[in-house]
Amino acid sequence: VRFRNVRIRDLDGEVDYALRGFRRTDPQIRRTAHTATLRHGAAAVPGLVELMAGSDSARSAAGREALFAIVAEATAPHANPESRAAVREAQEDQQGQAESPVGKGYQGWLSGMLE
């Protein structure tokens, strides 16, 4: 949108910006980040896997929750087949990126949902 010489940027439309919201401690900002990453779908998968691998347990849990929501949406009966394929591809590209056995197991479980 443009008003005279002023532009309004939809920062939630940028994946990196949305993912930065998980670094904040404010629960409202984290909920907003969660909602924004869901809209990004497959594009948010690498950043969410990175969050899962981090040492901050709250961020890791938020990353797992958002990643699960993206996979669940992609595998829903009404889901667009292209969206499902994009999420599957993004998840496969990130397979093994999690450092912990728990993270690897979680990614394997999510990949099973996408088959």
Secondary structure, 3 states (H helix, E strand, C coil): CEECCEECCCHHHCHHHHHHHHHCCCHHHHHHHHHHHHHHHHHHHHHHHHHHHCCCHHHHHHHHHHHHHHHHHHCCCCCCHHHHHHHHHHHHHHCCCCCCHHHHHHHHHHHHHHC
